[in-house]
Amino acid sequence: MPNLKIYVDETLWVERRTALTTALGPLRAMLCERLDVGIPACQLVLQPVTGLPDQPLVNAEISVLPRPERTSDFLEAFCRTLRDTLSEASGGAAIAVRCTTLDPLGYLAIK
């Protein structure tokens, strides 16, 4: 269950929308492989936003359910890969990645 929300400043969205949209497929494949989940478990979205000029132009927020193998070191390395992939798709823009592990007892998904 990785839930990835990618917020892209509208100034960057105008020029990099196609590249960012094209990156969604490879991003999902990376999520599935690295986090050992199937495609139906993934939810990825791109959202153009208006932000302050001193903030990163791309902000990725990912939520995952904990597993023993998803240690802090593992998640940090995973987020670095995610940041690098988004940086390439955004033409080298500043990227912020935030990762949250969810409480499995408090998580519910109805599809």
Residue frames as a rotation matrix with the C-alpha (Angstrom) as fourth column:
MET 1
0.570 0.822 0.000 0.00
0.822 -0.570 0.000 0.00
0.000 0.000 -1.000 0.00
PRO 2
-0.647 -0.670 -0.363 2.21
0.647 -0.735 0.203 2.82
-0.403 -0.104 0.909 -1.05
ASN 3
0.614 0.775 0.146 0.22
0.774 -0.556 -0.303 6.02
-0.153 0.299 -0.942 -1.48
LEU 4
-0.482 -0.871 -0.098 2.34
0.781 -0.477 0.403 8.58
-0.397 0.118 0.910 -3.34
LYS 5
0.767 0.642 -0.004 1.16
0.596 -0.714 -0.368 12.17
-0.239 0.280 -0.930 -3.78
ILE 6
-0.393 -0.903 0.173 3.41
0.893 -0.329 0.308 14.40
-0.221 0.276 0.935 -5.86
TYR 7
0.690 0.572 -0.444 2.72
0.501 -0.820 -0.277 18.11
-0.522 -0.031 -0.852 -5.61
VAL 8
-0.282 -0.760 0.586 4.28
0.957 -0.174 0.234 20.14
-0.076 0.626 0.776 -8.44
ASP 9
-0.300 0.118 -0.947 4.47
0.187 -0.966 -0.179 23.92
-0.935 -0.231 0.267 -8.38
GLU 10
0.642 0.712 0.282 2.37
0.410 -0.009 -0.912 25.25
-0.647 0.702 -0.298 -11.24
THR 11
0.542 -0.515 -0.664 5.33
-0.719 -0.693 -0.050 27.18
-0.435 0.505 -0.746 -12.67
LEU 12
-0.619 -0.765 0.177 7.18
-0.598 0.606 0.524 23.89
-0.509 0.219 -0.833 -13.17
TRP 13
-0.105 0.696 0.710 4.00
0.226 0.712 -0.664 22.00
-0.968 0.091 -0.232 -14.12
VAL 14
0.691 0.424 -0.585 3.61
-0.378 -0.478 -0.793 24.08
-0.616 0.770 -0.170 -17.28
GLU 15
0.240 -0.695 -0.678 6.98
-0.967 -0.105 -0.234 23.06
0.091 0.711 -0.697 -18.67
ARG 16
-0.738 -0.675 -0.003 7.46
-0.665 0.729 -0.165 19.54
0.114 -0.119 -0.986 -17.19
ARG 17
0.112 0.891 0.439 3.96
-0.875 0.298 -0.381 18.05
-0.471 -0.341 0.814 -17.14
THR 18
0.698 0.169 -0.696 4.66
-0.599 0.670 -0.438 15.52
0.392 0.722 0.570 -19.89
ALA 19
-0.269 -0.891 -0.364 7.96
-0.391 0.447 -0.804 14.34
0.880 -0.074 -0.469 -18.38
LEU 20
-0.706 0.047 0.707 6.44
-0.701 0.094 -0.707 14.03
-0.099 -0.995 -0.033 -14.90
THR 21
0.387 0.916 0.104 3.39
-0.852 0.398 -0.338 12.19
-0.352 0.042 0.935 -16.20
THR 22
0.494 -0.294 -0.818 5.59
-0.510 0.664 -0.547 9.84
0.704 0.687 0.178 -18.20
ALA 23
-0.578 -0.804 0.136 7.59
-0.542 0.254 -0.801 9.09
0.610 -0.537 -0.583 -15.04
LEU 24
0.062 0.673 0.737 4.52
-0.993 0.117 -0.023 7.73
-0.102 -0.730 0.676 -13.22
GLY 25
0.834 0.262 -0.485 4.75
-0.384 0.907 -0.171 4.27
0.395 0.329 0.858 -14.83
PRO 26
0.022 -0.907 -0.421 8.42
0.119 0.421 -0.899 3.75
0.993 -0.030 0.117 -13.96
LEU 27
-0.535 -0.157 0.830 7.80
-0.726 -0.418 -0.546 5.20
0.432 -0.895 0.110 -10.49
ARG 28
0.489 0.789 0.372 5.02
-0.872 0.453 0.186 2.68
-0.022 -0.416 0.909 -9.87
ALA 29
0.694 -0.310 -0.650 7.26
-0.028 0.890 -0.455 -0.15
0.719 0.334 0.609 -11.08
MET 30
-0.413 -0.897 0.158 9.99
-0.143 -0.107 -0.984 1.01
0.899 -0.429 -0.084 -8.68
LEU 31
-0.223 0.426 0.877 7.50
-0.965 -0.222 -0.138 1.22
0.136 -0.877 0.461 -5.80
CYS 32
0.793 0.593 -0.142 6.22
-0.581 0.805 0.117 -2.29
0.184 -0.011 0.983 -6.52
GLU 33
0.424 -0.709 -0.564 9.70
0.139 0.666 -0.733 -3.75
0.895 0.232 0.381 -6.78
ARG 34
-0.539 -0.762 0.359 11.34
-0.199 -0.299 -0.933 -2.00
0.818 -0.575 0.010 -3.84
LEU 35
-0.460 0.432 0.775 8.36
-0.888 -0.221 -0.404 -2.24
-0.003 -0.874 0.486 -1.48
ASP 36
-0.997 0.008 -0.081 7.36
-0.002 0.993 0.120 -5.73
0.081 0.120 -0.989 -2.65
VAL 37
-0.297 0.953 -0.050 3.74
-0.100 -0.083 -0.992 -4.89
-0.950 -0.290 0.120 -3.46
GLY 38
-0.364 0.281 0.888 1.46
0.877 0.424 0.225 -5.50
-0.313 0.861 -0.401 -6.42
ILE 39
-0.852 0.031 0.522 0.18
0.302 -0.786 0.539 -2.83
0.427 0.617 0.661 -8.79
PRO 40
0.123 0.986 0.112 -3.35
0.450 -0.156 0.880 -2.79
0.885 -0.058 -0.463 -7.25
ALA 41
0.305 -0.048 -0.951 -1.81
0.950 -0.059 0.308 -1.74
-0.071 -0.997 0.027 -3.92
CYS 42
-0.676 -0.718 -0.164 -0.30
0.691 -0.695 0.197 1.44
-0.256 0.019 0.967 -5.38
GLN 43
0.646 0.755 0.109 -1.90
0.753 -0.608 -0.249 4.86
-0.122 0.243 -0.962 -5.65
LEU 44
-0.529 -0.833 -0.163 0.08
0.740 -0.547 0.391 7.62
-0.415 0.086 0.906 -7.38
VAL 45
0.662 0.709 0.244 -1.08
0.743 -0.574 -0.346 11.13
-0.105 0.410 -0.906 -8.22
LEU 46
-0.665 -0.712 0.224 0.42
0.736 -0.676 0.038 14.29
0.124 0.191 0.974 -9.63
GLN 47
0.485 0.839 -0.249 -1.13
0.868 -0.496 0.019 17.54
-0.108 -0.225 -0.968 -8.46
PRO 48
-0.329 -0.543 0.773 -0.23
0.556 -0.773 -0.306 21.02
0.763 0.329 0.556 -9.67
VAL 49
0.424 0.398 -0.813 -0.18
0.901 -0.273 0.336 23.49
-0.088 -0.876 -0.475 -6.78
THR 50
0.432 -0.319 0.844 0.64
0.029 -0.930 -0.367 27.08
0.901 0.183 -0.392 -5.96
GLY 51
0.537 -0.334 -0.775 3.32
0.840 0.295 0.455 27.41
0.076 -0.895 0.439 -3.33
LEU 52
0.848 -0.331 -0.413 5.73
-0.112 -0.875 0.471 29.92
-0.518 -0.354 -0.779 -1.91
PRO 53
0.810 -0.516 -0.278 8.82
-0.375 -0.091 -0.923 30.73
0.451 0.852 -0.267 -4.02
ASP 54
-0.089 -0.914 0.395 11.27
-0.964 -0.021 -0.265 29.61
0.251 -0.405 -0.879 -1.33
GLN 55
0.301 0.265 0.916 9.89
-0.546 0.835 -0.062 26.05
-0.782 -0.482 0.396 -1.16
PRO 56
-0.759 -0.508 0.408 10.95
0.002 0.625 0.781 23.06
-0.652 0.593 -0.473 -3.29
LEU 57
-0.513 0.545 -0.663 9.10
-0.856 -0.381 0.350 23.00
-0.061 0.747 0.662 -6.61
VAL 58
0.035 0.501 -0.865 8.21
-0.355 0.815 0.458 19.33
0.934 0.291 0.206 -6.15
ASN 59
-0.458 -0.072 0.886 7.01
-0.885 0.132 -0.447 17.82
-0.085 -0.989 -0.124 -2.88
ALA 60
-0.175 0.352 -0.919 6.46
-0.319 0.863 0.391 14.07
0.932 0.361 -0.038 -2.75
GLU 61
-0.305 0.174 0.936 4.61
-0.943 0.084 -0.323 12.56
-0.135 -0.981 0.138 0.17
ILE 62
-0.236 0.162 -0.958 4.51
-0.385 0.890 0.245 8.81
0.892 0.427 -0.147 0.47
SER 63
0.069 0.339 0.938 2.64
-0.979 0.203 -0.002 6.72
-0.192 -0.919 0.346 3.03
VAL 64
-0.256 -0.190 -0.948 3.46
-0.442 0.895 -0.060 3.06
0.860 0.403 -0.313 3.54
LEU 65
0.878 0.450 0.162 2.41
-0.383 0.459 0.802 0.34
0.287 -0.766 0.575 5.92
PRO 66
0.083 -0.910 0.406 5.26
-0.981 -0.004 0.193 -0.89
-0.174 -0.415 -0.893 8.11
ARG 67
0.904 -0.013 -0.428 7.00
-0.068 0.982 -0.174 -4.20
0.423 0.186 0.887 7.55
PRO 68
0.762 -0.641 -0.086 10.04
0.289 0.219 0.932 -5.60
-0.579 -0.735 0.352 9.33
GLU 69
0.011 -0.808 0.589 12.23
0.972 0.146 0.183 -5.07
-0.234 0.570 0.787 6.25
ARG 70
0.365 0.181 0.913 11.14
0.529 -0.848 -0.044 -1.42
0.766 0.499 -0.405 5.90
THR 71
0.111 -0.468 -0.877 13.67
0.964 -0.163 0.209 -0.08
-0.241 -0.869 0.433 8.36
SER 72
0.685 0.059 -0.726 14.56
0.095 -0.995 0.009 3.59
-0.723 -0.075 -0.687 8.66
ASP 73
-0.366 -0.901 -0.231 17.69
-0.249 -0.145 0.958 2.99
-0.897 0.408 -0.171 6.58
PHE 74
-0.571 0.231 0.788 15.70
0.728 0.585 0.356 1.14
-0.379 0.777 -0.503 3.93
LEU 75
0.502 0.862 0.074 13.07
0.820 -0.446 -0.359 3.89
-0.276 0.241 -0.930 3.72
GLU 76
0.411 -0.433 -0.802 15.71
-0.145 -0.900 0.412 6.62
-0.900 -0.053 -0.433 3.60
ALA 77
-0.708 -0.688 0.162 17.49
0.006 0.224 0.975 4.92
-0.706 0.691 -0.155 0.68
PHE 78
-0.263 0.723 0.639 14.13
0.935 0.354 -0.017 4.37
-0.238 0.593 -0.769 -1.01
CYS 79
0.689 0.566 -0.451 13.22
0.495 -0.823 -0.277 8.06
-0.529 -0.032 -0.848 -0.61
ARG 80
-0.103 -0.803 -0.588 16.59
-0.258 -0.549 0.795 9.12
-0.961 0.233 -0.150 -2.04
THR 81
-0.799 -0.122 0.588 15.89
0.463 0.498 0.733 7.02
-0.382 0.859 -0.341 -5.14
LEU 82
0.218 0.957 0.190 12.42
0.953 -0.167 -0.253 8.55
-0.211 0.236 -0.949 -5.37
ARG 83
0.528 -0.089 -0.845 13.91
0.085 -0.984 0.156 12.04
-0.845 -0.154 -0.512 -5.05
ASP 84
-0.541 -0.827 -0.154 16.50
-0.125 -0.102 0.987 11.34
-0.831 0.554 -0.048 -7.76
THR 85
-0.563 0.416 0.714 13.87
0.802 0.483 0.351 9.98
-0.199 0.770 -0.606 -10.15
LEU 86
0.553 0.821 -0.140 11.62
0.781 -0.570 -0.255 13.00
-0.289 0.032 -0.957 -9.61
SER 87
0.191 -0.577 -0.794 14.56
-0.058 -0.814 0.577 15.37
-0.980 -0.064 -0.189 -9.98
GLU 88
-0.805 -0.492 0.332 15.36
0.247 0.231 0.941 13.88
-0.539 0.840 -0.064 -13.37
ALA 89
-0.240 0.807 0.539 11.73
0.970 0.184 0.156 14.09
0.026 0.561 -0.828 -14.53
SER 90
0.711 0.550 -0.438 11.46
0.606 -0.796 -0.016 17.67
-0.358 -0.254 -0.899 -13.30
GLY 91
0.639 -0.508 0.577 14.60
0.358 -0.467 -0.809 18.86
0.680 0.724 -0.116 -15.06
GLY 92
-0.368 -0.890 -0.269 16.69
0.624 -0.022 -0.781 19.11
0.690 -0.455 0.563 -11.90
ALA 93
0.171 0.523 0.835 14.19
-0.330 -0.768 0.549 21.04
0.928 -0.369 0.042 -9.77
ALA 94
-0.767 -0.356 0.534 14.46
-0.590 0.066 -0.805 21.07
0.252 -0.932 -0.260 -6.00
ILE 95
0.021 0.732 -0.681 12.60
-0.141 0.677 0.723 18.06
0.990 0.081 0.117 -4.57
ALA 96
-0.518 -0.077 0.852 11.35
-0.855 0.036 -0.517 17.34
0.010 -0.996 -0.085 -1.05
VAL 97
-0.170 0.449 -0.877 10.34
-0.151 0.868 0.473 13.80
0.974 0.213 -0.080 -0.12
ARG 98
-0.423 0.142 0.895 8.45
-0.906 -0.071 -0.417 12.95
0.004 -0.987 0.159 3.04
CYS 99
-0.415 0.224 -0.882 7.68
-0.136 0.943 0.304 9.39
0.900 0.246 -0.361 4.11
THR 100
-0.228 0.437 0.870 5.15
-0.974 -0.110 -0.200 8.31
0.009 -0.892 0.451 6.71
THR 101
-0.853 0.088 -0.514 4.59
0.058 0.996 0.074 4.82
0.518 0.034 -0.855 8.02
LEU 102
-0.120 0.941 0.316 0.96
-0.687 -0.309 0.657 4.25
0.716 -0.138 0.684 8.92
ASP 103
-0.611 0.087 0.787 -0.47
-0.660 0.494 -0.567 2.52
-0.438 -0.865 -0.244 11.95
PRO 104
-0.886 0.250 -0.390 -1.85
-0.137 0.662 0.737 -0.73
0.442 0.706 -0.553 10.45
LEU 105
-0.627 0.694 -0.354 -4.57
0.753 0.425 -0.503 -0.87
-0.199 -0.582 -0.789 13.10
GLY 106
-0.122 0.574 -0.809 -5.82
0.164 -0.793 -0.587 2.58
-0.979 -0.205 0.003 12.12
TYR 107
-0.749 -0.219 -0.625 -5.57
-0.543 -0.336 0.769 2.13
-0.378 0.916 0.133 8.35
LEU 108
-0.031 0.785 0.619 -8.60
0.329 0.593 -0.735 1.26
-0.944 0.181 -0.277 6.26
ALA 109
-0.769 -0.142 -0.623 -8.95
-0.515 -0.439 0.736 1.24
-0.378 0.887 0.265 2.48
ILE 110
0.073 0.826 0.559 -12.15
0.251 0.527 -0.812 0.51
-0.965 0.200 -0.169 0.59
LYS 111
-0.767 -0.391 -0.509 -11.76
-0.397 -0.333 0.855 0.17
-0.504 0.858 0.100 -3.16
